[in-house]
Amino acid sequence: MPRSVNHVASKARRTRILKLTKGYFGARKNVWTVAKNAWEKGLTYAYRDRRLKKRNFRALWIQRINAAAREEGMNYSQLMGALHKAGIEINRKVLSDLAVNNPEAFKAIVEKVKN
């Protein structure tokens, strides 16, 4: 008796991955084995970079806060220490947004902390 192979399912699986690799460069978009490897590697990068994204944004917020704080005569470290001492609970994301989009509010926070 001949071997039974489910061509419908295997073709569908290959088609699904080839659709996901649409737009990739060269053989990565249309050669099954290369496309499958590229897709799997892409999933690995996606997993890793979801974590890196959080680190990168925190670093960006800190740089923005530091730049704005230096214009007010303090540095980042002094500002964050003074905020903690004053009991002002404001996170870096909001603080950097204020520094960029609402400098008057940021300046008011710095003045409150200085006194």
C-alpha positions in Angstrom: 0.0 0.0 0.0 1.4 3.4 -0.9 2.5 5.9 1.8 -0.2 8.4 2.6 1.0 12.0 2.7 -1.3 14.9 3.5 -0.2 17.3 0.8 -3.0 19.7 1.5 -1.8 20.4 5.0 1.9 20.6 4.2 1.2 22.9 1.2 -0.9 25.1 3.4 1.8 25.2 6.1 4.4 26.2 3.5 2.1 28.8 1.9 1.4 30.4 5.2 5.1 30.9 6.0 5.8 32.1 2.5 3.0 34.7 2.9 4.6 35.8 6.2 8.0 36.3 4.5 6.5 38.4 1.7 8.8 41.5 1.3 11.9 39.8 2.5 15.0 40.1 0.3 16.2 37.5 -2.2 15.6 33.8 -1.6 14.2 34.6 1.9 10.8 35.4 0.3 10.3 32.4 -2.0 12.5 29.5 -1.2 10.8 27.3 1.4 13.8 26.3 3.6 15.5 29.7 3.5 12.1 31.5 4.1 11.3 29.2 7.1 14.8 29.9 8.6 14.4 33.6 8.1 10.9 33.6 9.6 12.1 31.7 12.7 15.0 34.0 13.1 12.6 37.0 12.8 10.5 35.6 15.7 13.7 35.3 17.8 14.6 39.0 17.1 11.0 40.0 17.8 11.1 38.3 21.2 14.5 39.9 22.1 13.6 43.3 20.9 10.3 43.6 22.8 12.5 43.6 25.9 15.2 45.9 24.3 12.5 48.4 23.4 11.7 49.0 27.1 15.4 49.6 27.9 15.8 51.9 24.9 12.7 54.0 25.8 13.9 54.3 29.4 17.3 55.5 28.2 15.6 58.1 25.9 13.4 59.4 28.7 16.5 59.8 31.0 18.4 61.7 28.3 15.4 64.1 27.8 15.0 64.7 31.5 18.7 65.3 31.9 18.8 67.8 29.0 15.8 69.7 30.4 17.2 69.6 34.0 20.5 71.0 32.9 18.7 74.0 31.4 17.3 74.6 34.9 20.7 74.3 36.6 20.5 70.7 37.8 21.5 67.4 36.4 19.4 64.2 36.2 20.8 62.6 39.3 20.3 65.7 41.4 16.7 66.1 40.1 15.7 62.5 40.7 17.2 62.6 44.2 15.4 65.8 45.0 12.1 64.5 43.6 12.4 61.4 45.8 13.3 63.5 48.9 10.3 65.8 48.2 8.0 62.9 47.9 6.9 63.7 44.4 5.9 60.4 42.7 6.2 61.0 39.0 7.7 58.5 36.6 10.3 59.1 33.9 7.9 58.7 31.0 5.6 61.5 32.2 8.5 63.6 33.3 10.2 63.4 29.9 6.9 64.2 28.2 6.6 67.3 30.3 10.2 68.3 29.5 9.5 68.0 25.8 5.9 69.2 25.3 5.3 71.4 28.4 8.5 73.1 29.6 6.6 75.4 31.9 5.2 72.5 33.9 8.6 70.9 34.0 10.2 74.2 35.2 7.5 74.4 37.9 8.3 70.9 39.2 12.1 71.8 39.3 11.3 75.0 41.2 9.2 73.1 43.7 12.0 70.6 44.2 14.7 73.3 44.6 12.8 75.0 47.5 
